[in-house]
Each structure stands twice: as C-alpha cells, then as structure tokens.
Amino acid sequence: MINFLFKKIRAWLSVKNGDIRNFAFTHDVAVEIDINEKYRYDGDLLKIYSENTGPLVHKWHHYIPIYSRYFSRFRATKVRFLEIGVSKGGSLAMWRKYFGKDAIIFGIDIDPDCAQYDNISGNVRIGSQIDEDFLKSVIKEMGGVDIILDDGSHHMNHIPKTLNVLFPFLSENGIYMIEDLHTAYFPKYGGGYKSKKNFFHMIRGLIDDMHHWYHGKTIKFPKISKECAAIHIHDSIVVLEKNNVFAPVHSQIK
C-alpha cells in the first residue's frame, strides 16, 4: 500500500512539474491497434503514423483521429499548411504523405538544426513563433495559409501572440489548431490551474466574444473574434474555425 501511494505521489509530482513520461505508451499491443480500439478510427492517417519508418514523429494517440476530423477535407488539394515546430522532421513527412504532392507544406522552428529538413517533405524556415515580421514573411512566401498547426514552444507567453498575428492571415474556412495544451496547467510553461496565463483563460474570453451580441461587453480579442465561427476543445487541443460571422437572427415560419 505504501509503495502504491508513493508511486501515485511521484506520478502526480511528475505531471505537476511538466514531465509527461508517465503517459508514455508501454503496452504490448501495437500502436495501430491501441488507437483503433480506443477511438474507433482506422483512416489513412493511422497507417501513415503507426507504420512510419522515416524521421521520428511523436504524437499523442488521441490526436490522430482529431487531425483526420478537421484536416481530411483538405487532402489531395493545394492546401497551404503551416506547422509551428519542426523537431526531428517526422511530422512534416507525415503531413506530406497525408495531404499529397500538391500541398504547400511549411514548417518553422527556432532551432537552427531544423534547417536540415528543408526541401525534404516541405519547406523549413528558422525563426521565432513570436517574431511578427518573420511570421508574416513566411505567410507571404506560402501565398497564404489554410491550416495552421501550433506545435511550437507550448508556452503560455507565446501561444496567444502567435495566434493574434497569424489568425488574420488564415484563409476563409481555414483551421487554426493548437496542440499539447496540457502545458496550460504546467508552471514551467507559464501556466497553472488557476493562472490567468493559462491559455484556456483566453479561450473563455473568446467564447464571451462570440456571444457579445447577448451581453454587450467589450470584445477582448477583435483580431480573432470577428472571424472566429467556431471553437472546438479536445483533450490538449483547441481548434478555431475561421469564417464569416454574422449577427444572429431568428424567425418563425408557419
């Protein structure tokens, strides 16, 4: 009993300090089977991810069906896809296989070592996700952007700044996805359960903005809210859909 409690306390402290190793997949069953059985997903992205033999790609298992849910309509098109965070290059390789040869795929990273992945599965540019001029230059080079996936620093001081800069450049009917938001609860990433810097605090503000018609208060995030048609929240993922937003009306038809 003492050993069990010790392990539980150690696991809690580990998570509290931002160490996610206790969530690592260690089961004997194959990754593909685990994802399929838990989430009832057997789409193409499952095989692309689970059968990867190229550069390292690291994803939480429940992300795979979420990606497919929001990104599938862009497959086999000239989608302009920007991923913030290149790491070992495996994610860009996964997206190339998923979206196809016509997709315009860019990755940005602050680590100069990531330049080695340029022109393999996509274009890689080195710079900070909070450097407004850098971000604008990348979007200009891409010719616009339809999907933005923020898998960058995961820091509470960075995520909102990047969102405020890039969301206005997102195309109509585009998708802005931010992942690994468990960091919103980790002090080492500038977050915390009750912290006002917790990114979900901003999301609550965006939800208020979406409903400003009914409360009449000042819009907090006008660069985003005026074209944010929907917000979806999953475990560690937030998805913002960009589209025209109209004043609500109702009618009665008899």
C-alpha positions as CSV (number, residue, x, y, z in Angstrom):
1,M,0.0,0.0,0.0
2,I,2.8,2.4,0.9
3,N,4.6,1.7,-2.4
4,F,1.4,2.3,-4.3
5,L,0.9,5.6,-2.7
6,F,4.5,6.6,-3.3
7,K,4.1,5.8,-7.0
8,K,0.9,7.9,-7.2
9,I,2.5,10.8,-5.4
10,R,5.6,10.6,-7.7
11,A,3.4,10.5,-10.8
12,W,1.4,13.5,-9.5
13,L,4.6,15.5,-8.9
14,S,5.9,14.5,-12.3
15,V,2.9,15.8,-14.1
16,K,2.8,18.9,-11.9
17,N,6.3,19.7,-13.0
18,G,5.5,19.2,-16.6
19,D,7.1,15.8,-17.1
20,I,4.8,13.7,-19.3
21,R,6.8,10.5,-19.2
22,N,4.2,8.8,-17.1
23,F,1.8,8.9,-20.1
24,A,4.2,7.1,-22.4
25,F,2.7,4.2,-24.3
26,T,4.3,1.0,-22.9
27,H,1.7,-1.7,-23.7
28,D,2.4,-4.8,-25.7
29,V,-0.3,-4.2,-28.2
30,A,0.7,-2.4,-31.4
31,V,0.2,1.4,-31.6
32,E,-2.2,1.0,-34.5
33,I,-4.4,-1.4,-32.5
34,D,-4.4,0.8,-29.5
35,I,-5.6,3.8,-31.5
36,N,-8.1,1.8,-33.5
37,E,-9.7,0.1,-30.4
38,K,-9.8,3.2,-28.2
39,Y,-11.0,5.8,-30.7
40,R,-12.7,3.6,-33.4
41,Y,-10.5,5.2,-36.1
42,D,-9.0,3.3,-39.0
43,G,-8.4,6.0,-41.5
44,D,-5.3,6.5,-43.7
45,L,-3.6,8.7,-41.1
46,L,-3.5,5.9,-38.7
47,K,-1.4,3.8,-41.0
48,I,0.8,6.7,-42.1
49,Y,1.6,7.4,-38.4
50,S,1.9,3.9,-37.0
51,E,3.9,2.5,-39.9
52,N,6.4,5.4,-40.0
53,T,9.9,4.3,-40.8
54,G,11.3,7.7,-41.6
55,P,12.3,10.6,-39.3
56,L,11.0,10.5,-35.7
57,V,7.4,11.6,-35.3
58,H,5.9,11.9,-31.8
59,K,2.2,12.2,-31.3
60,W,-0.4,11.5,-28.5
61,H,-2.6,8.7,-29.7
62,H,-5.9,10.6,-29.4
63,Y,-4.6,13.3,-31.8
64,I,-4.6,11.1,-34.8
65,P,-8.5,10.9,-35.2
66,I,-8.7,14.5,-34.3
67,Y,-6.4,15.5,-37.1
68,S,-8.4,13.4,-39.5
69,R,-11.7,15.0,-38.4
70,Y,-10.5,18.6,-39.2
71,F,-8.0,18.1,-42.0
72,S,-9.5,15.3,-44.2
73,R,-11.3,17.7,-46.4
74,F,-8.0,19.3,-47.5
75,R,-6.5,16.1,-48.8
76,A,-5.4,15.9,-52.4
77,T,-5.7,19.7,-52.8
78,K,-3.2,22.5,-53.0
79,V,-3.8,23.2,-49.3
80,R,-1.3,25.6,-47.7
81,F,-0.3,24.0,-44.4
82,L,2.0,25.6,-41.8
83,E,3.3,23.7,-38.8
84,I,4.9,25.6,-36.0
85,G,7.6,23.3,-34.5
86,V,9.7,21.0,-36.8
87,S,11.6,19.0,-34.2
88,K,13.0,15.8,-35.9
89,G,11.2,16.4,-39.2
90,G,8.9,13.4,-38.8
91,S,5.7,15.4,-38.6
92,L,6.3,17.2,-41.8
93,A,6.9,13.8,-43.5
94,M,3.6,12.6,-42.1
95,W,1.7,15.5,-43.4
96,R,3.3,15.2,-46.9
97,K,2.1,11.6,-47.1
98,Y,-1.3,12.6,-45.8
99,F,-2.1,15.7,-47.8
100,G,-0.3,14.6,-51.0
101,K,2.2,16.0,-53.5
102,D,0.2,19.2,-54.4
103,A,0.1,20.5,-50.8
104,I,2.2,23.5,-49.9
105,I,3.8,22.5,-46.6
106,F,6.0,24.8,-44.5
107,G,7.4,24.3,-41.0
108,I,9.0,26.8,-38.8
109,D,11.3,26.3,-35.8
110,I,13.6,28.4,-33.7
111,D,16.3,25.7,-33.6
112,P,18.8,26.2,-36.5
113,D,19.4,22.4,-36.6
114,C,15.9,22.0,-38.2
115,A,17.2,23.7,-41.4
116,Q,18.5,20.2,-42.4
117,Y,14.9,19.2,-43.1
118,D,14.3,21.9,-45.6
119,N,13.1,20.7,-49.0
120,I,12.6,17.1,-47.9
121,S,8.9,16.9,-47.1
122,G,8.3,20.6,-47.1
123,N,10.0,24.0,-46.7
124,V,11.6,24.8,-43.3
125,R,12.3,28.3,-42.1
126,I,14.2,29.2,-39.0
127,G,12.8,31.8,-36.7
128,S,10.7,32.5,-33.6
129,Q,7.0,32.0,-33.4
130,I,6.6,35.3,-31.7
131,D,8.6,37.3,-34.3
132,E,5.8,39.1,-36.2
133,D,7.9,40.1,-39.2
134,F,9.2,36.5,-39.5
135,L,5.8,35.0,-39.4
136,K,4.4,37.5,-42.0
137,S,7.3,36.7,-44.3
138,V,6.6,33.0,-44.1
139,I,2.9,33.5,-44.9
140,K,3.8,35.7,-47.8
141,E,6.2,33.1,-49.2
142,M,3.5,30.5,-48.9
143,G,1.0,32.6,-50.7
144,G,-1.4,32.5,-47.8
145,V,-2.4,29.7,-45.4
146,D,-5.3,27.4,-45.0
147,I,-4.2,25.3,-41.9
148,I,-2.0,26.4,-39.0
149,L,-0.9,23.8,-36.5
150,D,0.8,25.2,-33.5
151,D,3.1,22.5,-32.1
152,G,5.8,25.0,-31.1
153,S,7.1,26.1,-27.7
154,H,3.8,25.3,-25.9
155,H,4.5,28.3,-23.7
156,M,1.7,30.5,-22.4
157,N,3.6,33.7,-23.4
158,H,4.0,32.5,-27.0
159,I,0.7,30.8,-28.0
160,P,-1.6,33.9,-27.8
161,K,1.0,36.1,-29.5
162,T,1.3,33.7,-32.4
163,L,-2.5,33.3,-32.6
164,N,-3.0,37.1,-32.7
165,V,-0.5,37.5,-35.5
166,L,-1.4,34.6,-37.7
167,F,-5.2,34.2,-37.4
168,P,-6.0,37.2,-39.5
169,F,-3.9,35.7,-42.4
170,L,-5.8,32.4,-42.3
171,S,-8.0,31.8,-45.3
172,E,-11.8,31.8,-45.1
173,N,-13.0,28.4,-43.9
174,G,-9.4,27.7,-42.6
175,I,-8.4,25.8,-39.5
176,Y,-6.2,27.0,-36.6
177,M,-5.2,24.1,-34.3
178,I,-3.2,24.4,-31.2
179,E,-2.0,21.2,-29.6
180,D,-0.2,20.0,-26.4
181,L,-2.3,22.4,-24.3
182,H,-1.8,20.2,-21.2
183,T,1.1,22.6,-20.8
184,A,-1.5,25.2,-19.9
185,Y,-1.5,23.6,-16.4
186,F,2.3,23.4,-16.0
187,P,4.1,26.3,-14.3
188,K,7.3,25.5,-16.3
189,Y,5.4,26.6,-19.4
190,G,3.9,29.7,-17.8
191,G,0.6,28.1,-16.9
192,G,-1.2,26.8,-13.9
193,Y,-4.6,25.5,-12.8
194,K,-5.9,28.9,-11.7
195,S,-3.3,31.1,-13.6
196,K,-4.7,33.9,-15.8
197,K,-1.9,33.0,-18.2
198,N,-3.5,29.5,-18.7
199,F,-4.4,29.6,-22.4
200,F,-7.9,28.3,-21.6
201,H,-8.5,31.6,-19.8
202,M,-8.1,33.2,-23.2
203,I,-10.4,30.7,-24.8
204,R,-13.1,31.6,-22.2
205,G,-12.6,35.2,-23.3
206,L,-13.0,34.2,-27.0
207,I,-16.2,32.3,-26.1
208,D,-17.5,35.5,-24.4
209,D,-16.6,37.5,-27.6
210,M,-18.5,35.0,-29.7
211,H,-21.6,35.8,-27.6
212,H,-21.1,39.6,-27.4
213,W,-24.5,40.1,-29.1
214,Y,-26.1,39.0,-25.8
215,H,-24.1,40.6,-23.1
216,G,-22.9,43.9,-24.8
217,K,-19.5,43.9,-23.2
218,T,-16.3,44.9,-25.0
219,I,-14.8,42.4,-27.3
220,K,-11.5,41.2,-25.9
221,F,-9.8,39.7,-29.0
222,P,-11.2,41.6,-32.0
223,K,-8.5,40.3,-34.4
224,I,-9.8,36.8,-33.8
225,S,-13.4,37.0,-32.7
226,K,-14.7,38.9,-35.7
227,E,-14.0,35.9,-37.9
228,C,-14.0,33.0,-35.5
229,A,-17.1,31.0,-36.4
230,A,-16.5,28.0,-34.0
231,I,-14.2,26.8,-31.2
232,H,-13.7,23.1,-30.5
233,I,-12.0,21.8,-27.4
234,H,-10.5,18.4,-27.1
235,D,-8.0,17.0,-24.6
236,S,-5.0,19.2,-25.1
237,I,-6.2,20.5,-28.4
238,V,-8.1,23.7,-29.3
239,V,-9.4,24.2,-32.9
240,L,-10.6,27.5,-34.2
241,E,-12.6,27.7,-37.4
242,K,-12.3,30.9,-39.5
243,N,-15.3,32.0,-41.4
244,N,-17.7,34.9,-41.8
245,V,-19.6,35.8,-38.6
246,F,-23.0,37.4,-38.9
247,A,-25.3,38.9,-36.3
248,P,-27.7,36.2,-35.2
249,V,-31.3,36.4,-36.3
250,H,-34.3,34.1,-35.7
251,S,-37.6,33.7,-37.4
252,Q,-40.9,31.9,-37.1
253,I,-42.4,30.0,-40.0
254,K,-45.9,28.8,-40.1
